[in-house]
Amino acid sequence: MCYSFQVMMTSLMHLVVENYNELLESKKDPLVDSWLFMQSPIPVISILVIYLYFVLKLGPNLMKNREAYNLKYVMIVYNAYQVIFSTWLCAQAFRVKNAVPHLLNHTCKNPSPNKDFQDALANGAWWYFFSKIVELLDTVFFVLRKKQSQVTFLHVYHHACTMFFSWGYLKFLPGEQGVVIGFLNSMVHIVMYFYYFLAALGPKYQKYLWWKKYMTWIQLTQFCIMLAYLVFVIAMDCNLPKALTFFFVGNVVIFLYLFSDFYRKAYKKQKHTTQADPIPSTSSGITKASKSLKVN
């Protein structure tokens, strides 16, 4: 019995490896493979494992008997960088001449019939993937500041999942359906990280943070647009990877529910209580009230 099971598992692993190697060869793009982290899944998986081990195990143990690090100036620089980088990333969608008309006319085709557009799309997708690696620092900062309560399943799942699937999208499925989602996400990040940049400057800038709850509306609007676009892709029977589309739909629906629930609990209840709206007061400007906004 045990021998038969072992033989079965060995055969299954052999089949998986064969199919994976076949997939790598069939989807191989010399240009993409020449970029950092793209030739093999080993680097990105290693980053993911190190990230999870540090934020869930090693980091909390190291900080258990230590004082929390004061990362005020680190957070100021980090959030300012994220604003600038997200702005630049959005601009990449318009780098190719007539990019918008082309996208509107060919959004149901994969890969793009325009080679220049496809190369520019892949280049932008790599920088988007790179941004998701950098954003893993969000969680690292939580750990170093002894804010382990903010290292929630949702937070860790989102960062890990987005980073890994951004790599997979660029490696195997670099189609035009990713442009809309990546552009919207980067636009939201400009607003989100600008908020955290102001909050990180200190208490004297709290008067400029009155628009915090509108960040949730921006997030919800983003998800609604994404969902409408994905429904369009499905309804038009576009020549795009169906598995990726349905994966996006599932995640968008989940985040729509979570952000709606957050907004209801954080702001609707305040109409019936005298509790003041929570304002960031820590050196980094990130509190439990605002952490839910930072899952995307």
Secondary structure in CASP SS format (residue, H / E / C, confidence):
PFRMAT SS
TARGET T0000
AUTHOR 0000-0000-0000
METHOD secondary structure of the structure
MODEL  1
M C 1.00
C H 1.00
Y H 1.00
S H 1.00
F H 1.00
Q H 1.00
V H 1.00
M H 1.00
M H 1.00
T H 1.00
S H 1.00
L H 1.00
M H 1.00
H H 1.00
L H 1.00
V H 1.00
V H 1.00
E H 1.00
N H 1.00
Y H 1.00
N H 1.00
E H 1.00
L H 1.00
L H 1.00
E H 1.00
S H 1.00
K C 1.00
K C 1.00
D C 1.00
P H 1.00
L H 1.00
V H 1.00
D H 1.00
S C 1.00
W C 1.00
L C 1.00
F C 1.00
M C 1.00
Q C 1.00
S C 1.00
P C 1.00
I H 1.00
P H 1.00
V H 1.00
I H 1.00
S H 1.00
I H 1.00
L H 1.00
V H 1.00
I H 1.00
Y H 1.00
L H 1.00
Y H 1.00
F H 1.00
V H 1.00
L H 1.00
K H 1.00
L H 1.00
G H 1.00
P H 1.00
N H 1.00
L H 1.00
M H 1.00
K C 1.00
N C 1.00
R C 1.00
E C 1.00
A C 1.00
Y C 1.00
N C 1.00
L C 1.00
K H 1.00
Y H 1.00
V H 1.00
M H 1.00
I H 1.00
V H 1.00
Y H 1.00
N H 1.00
A H 1.00
Y H 1.00
Q H 1.00
V H 1.00
I H 1.00
F H 1.00
S H 1.00
T H 1.00
W H 1.00
L H 1.00
C H 1.00
A H 1.00
Q H 1.00
A H 1.00
F H 1.00
R C 1.00
V C 1.00
K C 1.00
N C 1.00
A H 1.00
V H 1.00
P H 1.00
H H 1.00
L H 1.00
L H 1.00
N H 1.00
H H 1.00
T C 1.00
C C 1.00
K C 1.00
N C 1.00
P C 1.00
S C 1.00
P C 1.00
N C 1.00
K H 1.00
D H 1.00
F H 1.00
Q H 1.00
D H 1.00
A H 1.00
L H 1.00
A H 1.00
N H 1.00
G H 1.00
A H 1.00
W H 1.00
W H 1.00
Y H 1.00
F H 1.00
F H 1.00
S H 1.00
K H 1.00
I H 1.00
V H 1.00
E C 1.00
L C 1.00
L H 1.00
D H 1.00
T H 1.00
V H 1.00
F H 1.00
F H 1.00
V H 1.00
L H 1.00
R C 1.00
K C 1.00
K C 1.00
Q H 1.00
S H 1.00
Q H 1.00
V C 1.00
T C 1.00
F H 1.00
L H 1.00
H H 1.00
V H 1.00
Y H 1.00
H H 1.00
H H 1.00
A H 1.00
C H 1.00
T H 1.00
M H 1.00
F H 1.00
F H 1.00
S H 1.00
W H 1.00
G H 1.00
Y H 1.00
L H 1.00
K H 1.00
F H 1.00
L C 1.00
P C 1.00
G C 1.00
E C 1.00
Q H 1.00
G H 1.00
V H 1.00
V H 1.00
I H 1.00
G H 1.00
F H 1.00
L H 1.00
N H 1.00
S H 1.00
M H 1.00
V H 1.00
H H 1.00
I H 1.00
V H 1.00
M H 1.00
Y H 1.00
F H 1.00
Y H 1.00
Y H 1.00
F H 1.00
L H 1.00
A H 1.00
A H 1.00
L C 1.00
G C 1.00
P H 1.00
K H 1.00
Y H 1.00
Q H 1.00
K H 1.00
Y H 1.00
L C 1.00
W C 1.00
W C 1.00
K H 1.00
K H 1.00
Y H 1.00
M H 1.00
T H 1.00
W H 1.00
I H 1.00
Q H 1.00
L H 1.00
T H 1.00
Q H 1.00
F H 1.00
C H 1.00
I H 1.00
M H 1.00
L H 1.00
A H 1.00
Y H 1.00
L H 1.00
V H 1.00
F H 1.00
V H 1.00
I H 1.00
A H 1.00
M C 1.00
D C 1.00
C C 1.00
N C 1.00
L C 1.00
P C 1.00
K H 1.00
A H 1.00
L H 1.00
T H 1.00
F H 1.00
F H 1.00
F H 1.00
V H 1.00
G H 1.00
N H 1.00
V H 1.00
V H 1.00
I H 1.00
F H 1.00
L H 1.00
Y H 1.00
L H 1.00
F H 1.00
S H 1.00
D H 1.00
F H 1.00
Y H 1.00
R H 1.00
K H 1.00
A H 1.00
Y H 1.00
K H 1.00
K H 1.00
Q H 1.00
K H 1.00
H H 1.00
T C 1.00
T C 1.00
Q C 1.00
A C 1.00
D C 1.00
P C 1.00
I C 1.00
P C 1.00
S C 1.00
T C 1.00
S C 1.00
S C 1.00
G C 1.00
I C 1.00
T C 1.00
K H 1.00
A H 1.00
S H 1.00
K H 1.00
S H 1.00
L H 1.00
K H 1.00
V H 1.00
N C 1.00
END
